[in-house]
């Protein structure tokens, strides 16, 4: 039986274009990549379009070429904007029906044209199939539906058609024709399989309905000279033919249902439609236009099919009408009184997504040519998806951690599996062994310095500091005693400033340092008390670590606490519970313990399995990359991003379900374990052993806490001793600095006292000679008064009395204002003012503040050194000391050495030597002869020079102080012998007084 002809859509034609140049330029300008890296991909795309132009309309290879090129266009559109503003390429296509050319720069026009050709190829491929074979019939059925799906995609995605073949009306008509033909093919398959007439009637009614729908659109396109007229004749013929076929099959069904009158009426309608179909088939032109894609024998085949069907209907009508007239006598309804034949949809458009969902289509389209180029928005979406994956990993990790924590807490609460060892009798040997912390404590105690040694060292340092402070106080007291004794002996002539006002700071430092040492002694006593309290534990821990007997120490302590010496029984001597079961009808202890161990083993395996599942999940999530999926869904991802992410995350659901099942299983096992273990503990055979275990644990904890407390005390003690050690080191520096300052102060005071004593003795000798001369003058005057001679007469006559030539002019002051020798302006670190006076035999003084040196002037009458006359001139100011209440001087004076604070361990300034003073003395001796005649009127009257700066730092006991290459200069040669000893020992003049 010949098969009915089918309509196939002609293909669109196109001109040649160039993809290579525009794509390379865009890659270089936009993505900043080397375009030559993509030269092969661009050439491949260009070659695909060339091959597509020559694709055959009725071959599988042509369809595959169109699929491949269209698939690459879809991927290309996700990375490259091809339009008038970006990649400008002109696409020219010709109308499939009118052959008019249309050109656009839009890639959408290119894709729509390709899809149209794919639909056309599918329709052509379906039309040429041999439907007498099952495989051909299935291929035709699928291809017509796929063609309808492609046409539907055009209508849904390309709204503004640039050509008539892509217009919505034309495409809609082509969809209806394709679906009608697919339903007709499905009907043919059911007729071949000899299905029930009721089903065949519904399928025929559906096909006739689809052809009737396509009839209006076909008529419109024929009127607009788009479709060929033969398409209209074919659609009209098939609409009438399939309508007649539906009434024919439904009449047979009604006759089988004893509706003989209705069956006759339907056959009458089928006869009318069959005659109409045969008439239309016979009206086909003899020559079929080539553009209609119909074969030349289509009209003859269609006429034969309709004629044979009409004959079959007429024969059936005569048979049923005769039976009804002679047998059934049922009324025959008119056509308007007949109910419509039910319809059964059997074909639908196959969406493009389903066409591309199969692996075969992916193989045909090939790999993504430009997969190495990832758009920026796709990268951002991938980052968001990575965050979603990270949230999933965190959530599952938290669940696993919670489950592991619950298991650990439950086992810890039940004291498993350690409690089983007690019941087995295997913990007695282990419980007397110390833990790692105890060993660490002992090793730390042995590694540290012995506190006893540290404490003894501190006591020695403290004793030496006390000796140093006592020495400082003794020297200050001795210096003050000597000064006051000299003041009581010489009275007002002893002008040295009292020591009490000058030693306030030094004595304050001595007192504060002594108080600090007293406070430190109290702290040391507390440390010593702490050492005595814990010395036994310290020694035990140190000895155990040094001998490697830490375990023995812990065992001895536990044994001592247990009092094993007084108790004859021991847990290790008790019988094993596993050997002491009682036959009372319940499970033995060994069986109960084995059951608990089995549950513990299951929990351990479950935990390991759960961790492995989590590890696999993390690895799978880490390797998951949906960049290509995001690229394929680039256009729709803005609205369906969350839905896409959720769909992709569903692939991890199996792992999540396995973790959830593991958690549920763990809960059940923990519940069973708790019940089983509690039952075991309630056993009377277990309670006694449990109490022994608890007692042993308490003893173990007590010993551990004892040595833990001792270790903490040891750490506190060592820290305190090291802190005290550092404090005593700093205090040592401070006391040594104080000792230097005291020695410097005492040395300077002694030097000043010696100079003052020498000056007083010199003044006394001068005063003695002056008194003898005055006594001689007084006796001479008395003798003159008693003598009556020419001289008395001369006086009475009024002659002028000569002046007493024996009275010498008053001596010059020892210290001319501004003429005292001064030290170089050097900053000293000491804060104590240490005044100093020049030697008593020094008569020549260096200039002060740049002035010339001063030398006392002798009297013009006698030409000898003037004698000092205190009754005439008053007390010589001499070297003046500051008042007793003054403890510091202004900026113009110098400060003596000061004791640094107890916390200071270094000094920013160093005491300078006396090189400046020695050089100044030599300079004064060299300038002495030239400076004798210089006036001293620039020095203000009554000027008292400030005290000199302190002397050099204290020297060792084996050293001797020398201020220059020679002693202080004296007047002439007198007194050199008596002062030679004083230059070596400043206090030699006080030896007689003492």
VEXSEZA-692467 format. One record per residue (C-alpha): residue in one letter; x, y, z. Coordinates in steps of 0.05 Angstrom, whole numbers, plus 5000, padded with zeros to 4 digits. Last residue first. Layout:
<sites>
res|px|py|pz
A|X|Y|Z
...
</sites>
This chain:
<sites>
res|px|py|pz
X|6854|6295|7348
X|6883|6364|7350
X|6953|6341|7332
X|6926|6298|7274
X|6885|6354|7245
X|6941|6383|7202
X|6951|6315|7169
X|6879|6315|7144
X|6897|6332|7071
X|6949|6277|7068
X|6998|6282|7009
X|6995|6357|7001
X|6993|6364|7076
X|7059|6328|7083
X|7094|6379|7040
X|7060|6436|7078
X|7113|6443|7134
X|7170|6438|7087
X|7145|6489|7037
X|7127|6538|7094
X|7171|6593|7071
X|7203|6584|7002
X|7170|6643|6969
X|7095|6647|6981
X|7065|6579|6966
X|7048|6541|6901
X|7003|6479|6907
X|7040|6415|6897
X|7072|6391|6832
X|7055|6350|6770
X|6981|6360|6780
X|6922|6342|6823
X|6951|6279|6852
X|6909|6230|6892
X|6942|6165|6914
X|6917|6095|6895
X|6921|6032|6936
X|6854|6041|6970
X|6819|6050|6903
X|6796|6115|6877
X|6732|6153|6891
X|6705|6194|6833
X|6741|6260|6820
X|6726|6322|6861
X|6661|6359|6866
X|6653|6426|6831
X|6682|6489|6864
X|6641|6528|6914
X|6614|6594|6889
X|6659|6656|6891
X|6643|6709|6943
X|6639|6779|6914
X|6643|6833|6968
X|6662|6886|6918
X|6646|6873|6845
X|6706|6848|6804
X|6721|6896|6747
X|6768|6938|6791
X|6818|6881|6792
X|6875|6918|6759
X|6928|6879|6721
X|6999|6888|6746
X|7010|6817|6769
X|6979|6783|6709
X|7041|6778|6666
X|7081|6744|6720
X|7025|6694|6736
X|7008|6673|6665
X|7050|6610|6666
X|7030|6592|6737
X|6957|6603|6719
X|6963|6559|6657
X|6993|6503|6699
X|6935|6508|6748
X|6885|6508|6691
X|6916|6446|6661
X|6911|6410|6727
X|6838|6431|6736
X|6819|6408|6666
X|6853|6341|6676
X|6813|6329|6737
X|6775|6270|6711
X|6704|6267|6686
X|6648|6230|6721
X|6606|6192|6673
X|6536|6207|6648
X|6479|6162|6626
X|6486|6113|6682
X|6464|6041|6682
X|6425|5995|6729
X|6372|6043|6754
X|6318|6009|6797
X|6347|6033|6863
X|6348|6106|6840
X|6416|6136|6825
X|6458|6165|6880
X|6483|6235|6863
X|6553|6259|6850
X|6564|6333|6863
X|6528|6389|6829
X|6562|6449|6799
X|6541|6521|6804
X|6515|6570|6752
X|6448|6533|6746
X|6431|6546|6817
X|6454|6507|6878
X|6427|6451|6920
X|6420|6432|6993
X|6413|6499|7027
X|6388|6497|7098
X|6458|6497|7128
X|6478|6560|7091
X|6526|6553|7032
X|6601|6549|7048
X|6646|6611|7042
X|6718|6610|7021
X|6751|6670|7053
X|6708|6727|7079
X|6766|6755|7119
X|6739|6773|7187
X|6745|6846|7204
X|6791|6897|7173
X|6824|6930|7231
X|6818|6878|7286
X|6829|6822|7236
X|6898|6847|7218
X|6933|6800|7167
X|7004|6818|7158
X|7027|6850|7093
X|7081|6816|7055
X|7144|6858|7056
X|7164|6924|7022
X|7160|6962|7087
X|7131|7029|7067
X|7096|7009|7001
X|7054|6955|7032
X|7047|6891|6991
X|6995|6878|6939
X|6960|6811|6938
X|6962|6776|6869
X|6901|6770|6824
X|6895|6729|6759
X|6866|6762|6698
X|6792|6758|6682
X|6761|6704|6635
X|6704|6683|6680
X|6748|6678|6740
X|6823|6688|6730
X|6871|6642|6765
X|6890|6655|6836
X|6960|6668|6865
X|6966|6664|6940
X|6956|6589|6951
X|6983|6568|7019
X|6914|6555|7049
X|6894|6508|6992
X|6833|6527|6951
X|6764|6513|6981
X|6714|6459|6960
X|6639|6455|6963
X|6606|6387|6949
X|6535|6399|6926
X|6501|6330|6920
X|6467|6313|6854
X|6523|6274|6824
X|6524|6262|6749
X|6575|6315|6735
X|6570|6366|6679
X|6636|6400|6663
X|6650|6475|6662
X|6724|6474|6675
X|6743|6485|6746
X|6752|6555|6777
X|6809|6594|6809
X|6786|6651|6850
X|6798|6720|6821
X|6728|6746|6814
X|6728|6781|6880
X|6798|6774|6910
X|6801|6715|6956
X|6854|6720|7010
X|6836|6792|7023
X|6894|6842|7015
X|6930|6857|7079
X|6917|6923|7114
X|6974|6973|7107
X|7029|6966|7156
X|7033|7009|7219
X|7106|7023|7235
X|7108|7088|7196
X|7066|7123|7247
X|7052|7188|7214
X|7096|7248|7228
X|7070|7297|7276
X|7062|7367|7246
X|7096|7424|7284
X|7048|7457|7331
X|7096|7487|7381
X|7074|7433|7429
X|7099|7381|7382
X|7166|7414|7374
X|7170|7420|7448
X|7158|7347|7455
X|7211|7331|7403
X|7261|7376|7433
X|7258|7342|7499
X|7215|7320|7555
X|7209|7243|7551
X|7148|7210|7585
X|7104|7219|7525
X|7157|7189|7478
X|7166|7130|7525
X|7092|7116|7523
X|7092|7121|7447
X|7150|7073|7442
X|7114|7024|7488
X|7052|7026|7443
X|7094|7017|7381
X|7129|6957|7412
X|7062|6926|7430
X|7036|6937|7358
X|7097|6901|7331
X|7085|6841|7376
X|7011|6838|7357
X|7028|6838|7282
X|7077|6780|7291
X|7022|6738|7326
X|6969|6756|7274
X|7013|6729|7218
X|7022|6663|7254
X|6946|6657|7266
X|6930|6673|7194
X|6975|6617|7172
X|6942|6568|7219
X|6873|6589|7195
X|6893|6581|7122
X|6921|6511|7134
X|6857|6491|7170
X|6814|6517|7112
X|6856|6478|7061
X|6850|6414|7103
X|6775|6424|7111
X|6766|6431|7036
X|6805|6368|7022
X|6766|6331|7075
X|6700|6356|7046
X|6721|6334|6976
X|6740|6265|7000
X|6676|6257|7040
X|6633|6275|6979
X|6671|6230|6932
X|6667|6172|6981
X|6592|6184|6990
X|6580|6188|6915
X|6620|6125|6903
X|6582|6089|6958
X|6516|6112|6929
X|6535|6084|6861
X|6553|6018|6893
X|6487|6019|6929
X|6448|6031|6864
X|6486|5977|6826
X|6474|5928|6883
X|6401|5947|6885
X|6394|5927|6812
X|6426|5860|6825
X|6384|5852|6888
X|6321|5863|6847
X|6343|5814|6793
X|6354|5761|6846
X|6288|5778|6879
X|6251|5767|6813
X|6289|5702|6804
X|6268|5681|6874
X|6195|5700|6864
X|6191|5662|6798
X|6224|5602|6831
X|6175|5604|6889
X|6114|5612|6844
X|6136|5554|6800
X|6151|5511|6860
X|6083|5528|6892
X|6050|5507|6827
X|6090|5442|6828
X|6071|5429|6900
X|5997|5439|6883
X|6004|5391|6825
X|6040|5343|6871
X|5983|5341|6919
X|5930|5342|6864
X|5961|5280|6832
X|5963|5244|6898
X|5890|5261|6912
X|5869|5242|6841
X|5901|5174|6848
X|5868|5163|6915
X|5801|5183|6888
X|5810|5136|6829
X|5828|5079|6874
X|5765|5090|6915
X|5723|5093|6852
X|5753|5028|6828
X|5740|4994|6893
X|5668|5018|6892
X|5659|4991|6822
X|5687|4924|6841
X|5635|4918|6895
X|5580|4940|6849
X|5596|4893|6792
X|5574|4826|6821
X|5510|4857|6846
X|5492|4876|6774
X|5467|4947|6770
X|5529|4968|6731
X|5514|4918|6676
X|5443|4942|6669
X|5469|5013|6664
X|5517|4990|6610
X|5462|4959|6568
X|5415|5018|6574
X|5468|5069|6557
X|5493|5027|6499
X|5423|5020|6470
X|5412|5095|6473
X|5480|5108|6443
X|5466|5059|6387
X|5400|5092|6370
X|5429|5162|6370
X|5487|5138|6327
X|5439|5108|6275
X|5403|5174|6269
X|5470|5211|6260
X|5492|5160|6207
X|5426|5168|6170
X|5437|5243|6167
X|5508|5234|6141
X|5483|5187|6087
X|5428|5236|6068
X|5479|5292|6060
X|5522|5248|6016
X|5463|5231|5972
X|5442|5304|5968
X|5507|5328|5937
X|5479|5327|5866
X|5422|5370|5891
X|5471|5428|5895
X|5464|5438|5820
X|5389|5446|5824
X|5395|5494|5882
X|5445|5535|5844
X|5401|5538|5782
X|5341|5559|5824
X|5382|5613|5857
X|5406|5640|5790
X|5338|5638|5756
X|5326|5710|5738
X|5397|5732|5722
X|5415|5661|5700
X|5370|5663|5639
X|5419|5693|5590
X|5481|5659|5617
X|5450|5590|5621
X|5502|5557|5575
X|5557|5598|5608
X|5533|5578|5677
X|5533|5505|5656
X|5603|5513|5629
X|5627|5545|5694
X|5594|5491|5736
X|5657|5465|5769
X|5653|5413|5825
X|5722|5388|5845
X|5720|5420|5914
X|5648|5397|5925
X|5668|5325|5909
X|5728|5329|5956
X|5687|5359|6013
X|5634|5305|6004
X|5685|5250|6004
X|5715|5277|6069
X|5646|5282|6101
X|5632|5210|6081
X|5699|5189|6110
X|5683|5224|6176
X|5616|5189|6179
X|5648|5121|6166
X|5699|5132|6221
X|5645|5152|6270
X|5602|5093|6251
X|5661|5045|6259
X|5674|5073|6329
X|5601|5068|6347
X|5597|4996|6323
X|5659|4979|6364
X|5629|5011|6426
X|5565|4970|6416
X|5607|4906|6411
X|5645|4925|6473
X|5580|4934|6511
X|5557|4865|6488
X|5623|4834|6508
X|5617|4865|6577
X|5548|4836|6584
X|5572|4767|6563
X|5631|4770|6611
X|5586|4792|6668
X|5542|4731|6656
X|5473|4739|6628
X|5417|4720|6675
X|5392|4653|6703
X|5427|4657|6770
X|5490|4619|6751
X|5542|4663|6783
X|5603|4690|6748
X|5668|4695|6787
X|5721|4684|6733
X|5704|4746|6692
X|5699|4784|6758
X|5772|4770|6772
X|5788|4749|6843
X|5818|4803|6889
X|5893|4804|6898
X|5903|4861|6850
X|5851|4901|6888
X|5893|4892|6950
X|5878|4861|7018
X|5924|4859|7078
X|5913|4931|7098
X|5961|4963|7147
X|6022|4968|7101
X|5976|4981|7043
X|5957|5048|7074
X|5922|5072|7012
X|5957|5139|7016
X|6024|5107|7025
X|6011|5062|6965
X|5991|5122|6923
X|6054|5160|6943
X|6098|5099|6932
X|6067|5089|6863
X|6078|5161|6844
X|6151|5160|6866
X|6162|5093|6831
X|6135|5121|6766
X|6181|5181|6771
X|6242|5138|6784
X|6289|5161|6729
X|6343|5179|6778
X|6345|5253|6762
X|6269|5256|6756
X|6256|5220|6821
X|6308|5262|6859
X|6277|5327|6835
X|6206|5305|6851
X|6225|5280|6920
X|6266|5342|6936
X|6210|5388|6916
X|6158|5348|6954
X|6200|5352|7018
X|6216|5426|7009
X|6143|5445|7005
X|6131|5480|7072
X|6204|5499|7081
X|6205|5532|7012
X|6141|5571|7026
X|6172|5596|7091
X|6235|5616|7055
X|6194|5655|7004
X|6158|5690|7061
X|6225|5706|7094
X|6251|5733|7029
X|6192|5780|7026
X|6207|5804|7097
X|6280|5814|7078
X|6259|5853|7016
X|6221|5901|7061
X|6282|5909|7104
X|6325|5919|7042
X|6277|5973|7017
X|6281|6007|7086
X|6357|6006|7082
X|6355|6035|7012
X|6307|6090|7036
X|6353|6106|7095
X|6417|6107|7054
X|6383|6149|7001
X|6357|6198|7053
X|6428|6201|7083
X|6455|6220|7015
X|6399|6269|7001
X|6407|6304|7068
X|6483|6302|7067
X|6494|6376|7049
X|6450|6406|7103
X|6480|6364|7159
X|6552|6374|7135
X|6559|6444|7164
X|6590|6495|7116
X|6664|6507|7127
X|6676|6575|7159
X|6719|6552|7217
X|6743|6621|7240
X|6677|6631|7275
X|6694|6579|7327
X|6762|6547|7318
X|6754|6488|7367
X|6678|6479|7364
X|6680|6484|7288
X|6736|6433|7284
X|6694|6385|7326
X|6634|6398|7282
X|6672|6381|7219
X|6703|6319|7249
X|6635|6293|7272
X|6602|6307|7204
X|6657|6269|7168
X|6652|6210|7216
X|6576|6207|7210
X|6581|6208|7133
X|6633|6153|7134
X|6593|6110|7181
X|6529|6118|7140
X|6565|6097|7077
X|6597|6038|7112
X|6529|6016|7140
X|6500|6019|7069
X|6557|5976|7042
X|6551|5925|7098
X|6475|5920|7087
X|6487|5909|7012
X|6537|5853|7027
X|6487|5820|7074
X|6432|5824|7021
X|6476|5792|6969
X|6494|5735|7015
X|6420|5724|7034
X|6401|5724|6960
X|6454|5671|6945
X|6427|5628|7002
X|6357|5634|6973
X|6380|5614|6904
X|6417|5554|6930
X|6356|5532|6969
X|6311|5544|6908
X|6351|5492|6868
X|6358|5515|6797
X|6305|5489|6749
X|6313|5426|6707
X|6295|5379|6764
X|6230|5416|6778
X|6213|5415|6704
X|6226|5341|6698
X|6182|5326|6758
X|6125|5368|6731
X|6130|5337|6662
X|6126|5267|6691
X|6063|5287|6730
X|6032|5316|6667
X|6046|5252|6627
X|6002|5211|6673
X|6027|5172|6732
X|6023|5096|6736
X|5984|5068|6795
X|5920|5062|6754
X|5952|5020|6701
X|5968|4958|6740
X|5900|4957|6773
X|5864|4971|6707
X|5862|4902|6678
X|5812|4870|6724
X|5760|4861|6669
X|5710|4903|6707
X|5761|4957|6715
X|5780|4954|6642
X|5707|4962|6624
X|5705|5029|6661
X|5758|5056|6614
X|5715|5046|6552
X|5674|5083|6574
X|5666|5130|6632
X|5590|5131|6622
X|5592|5208|6621
X|5654|5206|6578
X|5621|5159|6529
X|5561|5205|6525
X|5604|5267|6517
X|5647|5235|6463
X|5585|5212|6424
X|5552|5280|6430
X|5616|5314|6408
X|5622|5269|6347
X|5550|5285|6328
X|5561|5360|6338
X|5625|5356|6296
X|5588|5319|6241
X|5532|5369|6241
X|5581|5427|6240
X|5618|5396|6181
X|5552|5388|6144
X|5533|5461|6154
X|5603|5486|6137
X|5605|5444|6074
X|5536|5469|6052
X|5556|5541|6065
X|5620|5531|6025
X|5580|5504|5967
X|5535|5565|5968
X|5597|5609|5970
X|5625|5571|5910
X|5559|5585|5873
X|5567|5659|5886
X|5638|5655|5859
X|5613|5618|5797
X|5562|5674|5787
X|5618|5725|5789
X|5660|5685|5740
X|5600|5679|5693
X|5591|5755|5697
X|5663|5764|5676
X|5659|5720|5614
X|5702|5658|5611
X|5746|5648|5549
X|5782|5581|5549
X|5718|5546|5526
X|5722|5583|5459
X|5710|5523|5413
X|5661|5489|5460
X|5666|5415|5444
X|5626|5380|5389
X|5555|5395|5365
X|5545|5322|5343
X|5573|5291|5406
X|5530|5336|5448
X|5469|5317|5406
X|5484|5244|5418
X|5492|5254|5492
X|5420|5275|5497
X|5397|5340|5528
X|5404|5382|5465
X|5337|5359|5435
X|5305|5364|5502
X|5327|5437|5509
X|5301|5451|5438
X|5231|5432|5459
X|5195|5373|5424
X|5129|5399|5395
X|5071|5353|5412
X|5039|5291|5380
X|4985|5241|5400
X|4928|5284|5422
X|4864|5242|5428
X|4801|5271|5398
X|4728|5249|5411
X|4682|5243|5350
X|4631|5298|5351
X|4561|5278|5370
X|4512|5266|5313
X|4449|5306|5309
X|4476|5355|5259
X|4494|5299|5212
X|4423|5272|5214
X|4403|5215|5259
X|4385|5146|5232
X|4327|5116|5271
X|4336|5044|5292
X|4298|4989|5252
X|4344|4935|5279
X|4332|4877|5230
X|4310|4894|5160
X|4325|4968|5154
X|4383|4967|5204
X|4416|4908|5171
X|4408|4939|5101
X|4437|5005|5126
X|4495|4970|5158
X|4515|4933|5095
X|4504|4991|5048
X|4545|5037|5093
X|4602|4988|5097
X|4607|4982|5022
X|4604|5058|5014
X|4658|5069|5066
X|4706|5019|5034
X|4695|5049|4965
X|4710|5119|4993
X|4775|5094|5026
X|4799|5063|4960
X|4784|5128|4924
X|4819|5171|4976
X|4882|5129|4975
X|4884|5125|4899
X|4874|5200|4891
X|4930|5214|4941
X|4978|5168|4905
X|4961|5199|4838
X|4970|5270|4864
X|5036|5254|4899
X|5065|5222|4837
X|5108|5283|4819
X|5139|5286|4888
X|5126|5344|4935
X|5180|5393|4957
X|5133|5451|4940
X|5191|5488|4906
X|5192|5436|4851
X|5122|5455|4827
X|5079|5392|4816
X|5058|5380|4743
X|4991|5345|4732
X|4955|5393|4777
X|4916|5364|4835
X|4839|5365|4824
X|4833|5289|4831
X|4856|5294|4903
X|4804|5348|4917
X|4748|5305|4888
X|4771|5244|4927
X|4772|5284|4992
X|4702|5312|4979
X|4675|5241|4963
X|4706|5217|5028
X|4675|5273|5067
X|4605|5255|5041
X|4616|5180|5052
X|4641|5192|5123
X|4578|5233|5138
X|4534|5174|5112
X|4577|5127|5152
X|4564|5168|5214
X|4488|5163|5203
X|4491|5088|5193
X|4530|5080|5257
X|4480|5123|5294
X|4424|5077|5271
X|4463|5015|5289
X|4480|5036|5360
X|4489|4964|5381
X|4557|4981|5414
X|4594|4944|5359
X|4556|4986|5309
X|4577|5048|5348
X|4650|5027|5344
X|4645|5013|5270
X|4613|5081|5261
X|4671|5113|5300
X|4721|5082|5253
X|4685|5110|5192
X|4671|5177|5223
X|4746|5185|5238
X|4766|5162|5168
X|4718|5214|5138
X|4751|5268|5179
X|4820|5241|5159
X|4802|5246|5085
X|4769|5315|5091
X|4829|5345|5127
X|4877|5307|5084
X|4847|5335|5020
X|4844|5406|5046
X|4918|5403|5069
X|4940|5374|5002
X|4900|5426|4962
X|4930|5482|5003
X|5000|5455|4995
X|4987|5449|4919
X|4975|5524|4918
X|5049|5538|4935
X|5061|5578|4998
X|5084|5651|5000
X|5039|5682|4947
X|5001|5724|4997
X|4937|5685|4980
X|4975|5620|4989
X|4999|5644|5057
X|4927|5660|5078
X|4900|5593|5054
X|4955|5557|5091
X|4939|5595|5154
X|4865|5577|5149
X|4878|5503|5132
X|4927|5492|5189
X|4870|5489|5239
X|4830|5440|5195
X|4893|5398|5189
X|4900|5396|5264
X|4826|5375|5272
X|4832|5320|5220
X|4892|5292|5257
X|4855|5293|5324
X|4793|5260|5293
X|4837|5205|5262
X|4869|5193|5330
X|4801|5188|5364
X|4773|5141|5311
X|4834|5097|5314
X|4826|5091|5389
X|4753|5070|5381
X|4770|5022|5324
X|4815|4982|5369
X|4887|4974|5348
X|4907|4936|5285
X|4983|4946|5294
X|4987|4974|5224
X|4927|5019|5240
X|4964|5043|5302
X|5027|5059|5263
X|4987|5096|5210
X|4954|5137|5265
X|5024|5156|5292
X|5042|5180|5222
X|4978|5221|5218
X|4993|5251|5287
X|5062|5272|5262
X|5031|5301|5199
X|4983|5342|5239
X|5040|5365|5285
X|5082|5387|5225
X|5023|5423|5192
X|5005|5459|5255
X|5078|5481|5266
X|5083|5505|5193
X|5021|5547|5203
X|5050|5579|5265
X|5115|5593|5228
X|5077|5630|5173
X|5035|5670|5222
X|5095|5688|5267
X|5138|5713|5209
X|5203|5675|5196
X|5185|5657|5123
X|5162|5728|5111
X|5229|5760|5127
X|5257|5808|5181
X|5218|5773|5236
X|5209|5815|5299
X|5192|5768|5355
X|5248|5718|5353
X|5248|5677|5418
X|5179|5644|5423
X|5162|5639|5349
X|5231|5611|5331
X|5228|5561|5389
X|5160|5537|5363
X|5190|5525|5294
X|5244|5482|5327
X|5192|5443|5366
X|5149|5431|5304
X|5210|5404|5269
X|5225|5359|5329
X|5153|5333|5326
X|5159|5319|5252
X|5227|5286|5264
X|5201|5240|5319
X|5142|5212|5279
X|5185|5205|5216
X|5239|5167|5254
X|5187|5122|5287
X|5156|5105|5219
X|5224|5093|5188
X|5241|5044|5244
X|5174|5009|5239
X|5178|4997|5165
X|5120|5016|5120
X|5136|5087|5138
X|5194|5092|5090
X|5222|5160|5110
X|5224|5215|5058
X|5176|5262|5094
X|5211|5256|5161
X|5279|5277|5133
X|5246|5335|5096
X|5211|5357|5160
X|5276|5352|5199
X|5314|5389|5145
X|5263|5445|5146
X|5265|5449|5221
X|5341|5453|5219
X|5336|5505|5164
X|5290|5548|5207
X|5338|5539|5265
X|5395|5564|5222
X|5355|5624|5200
X|5336|5640|5271
X|5409|5634|5293
X|5433|5682|5238
X|5378|5732|5254
X|5396|5728|5328
X|5468|5742|5310
X|5446|5811|5289
X|5483|5850|5235
X|5425|5842|5186
X|5414|5826|5111
X|5351|5800|5077
X|5347|5769|5008
X|5281|5750|4973
X|5275|5676|4954
X|5198|5679|4960
X|5190|5612|4996
X|5255|5600|5035
X|5271|5675|5039
X|5344|5689|5026
X|5395|5703|5080
X|5450|5755|5087
X|5489|5762|5153
X|5531|5826|5159
X|5584|5821|5214
X|5598|5878|5264
X|5627|5852|5329
X|5609|5908|5377
X|5558|5963|5362
X|5522|5934|5301
X|5513|5866|5333
X|5553|5805|5355
X|5564|5807|5429
X|5617|5753|5441
X|5620|5706|5501
X|5551|5675|5510
X|5533|5685|5436
X|5591|5640|5417
X|5562|5582|5456
X|5495|5589|5420
X|5531|5598|5354
X|5572|5535|5368
X|5508|5495|5378
X|5479|5524|5313
X|5540|5502|5274
X|5538|5432|5302
X|5463|5423|5293
X|5466|5449|5221
X|5522|5401|5204
X|5486|5343|5238
X|5423|5356|5197
X|5463|5356|5133
X|5497|5291|5153
X|5429|5258|5166
X|5408|5271|5095
X|5345|5301|5064
X|5361|5375|5061
X|5435|5367|5043
X|5483|5414|5076
X|5522|5459|5029
X|5515|5524|5068
X|5529|5487|5133
X|5598|5467|5109
X|5617|5539|5099
X|5590|5557|5167
X|5630|5502|5200
X|5693|5525|5164
X|5688|5595|5194
X|5678|5565|5263
X|5739|5521|5253
X|5781|5580|5229
X|5762|5620|5291
X|5781|5561|5336
X|5848|5552|5300
X|5866|5625|5306
X|5848|5627|5381
X|5919|5633|5408
X|5932|5682|5352
X|5885|5730|5385
X|5932|5742|5444
X|5888|5761|5502
X|5865|5829|5525
X|5793|5804|5534
X|5762|5865|5500
X|5811|5891|5448
X|5850|5828|5431
X|5790|5781|5433
X|5748|5832|5394
X|5799|5838|5339
X|5807|5763|5333
X|5731|5754|5328
X|5723|5807|5274
X|5779|5778|5230
X|5762|5704|5234
X|5686|5702|5224
X|5683|5717|5149
X|5617|5712|5111
X|5589|5672|5051
X|5518|5683|5027
X|5455|5647|5050
X|5399|5600|5027
X|5337|5582|5067
X|5313|5510|5064
X|5246|5484|5036
X|5193|5457|5085
X|5167|5386|5076
X|5094|5367|5064
X|5077|5293|5067
X|5052|5244|5013
X|5008|5185|5035
X|5041|5117|5036
X|5030|5067|4979
X|5000|5000|5000
</sites>
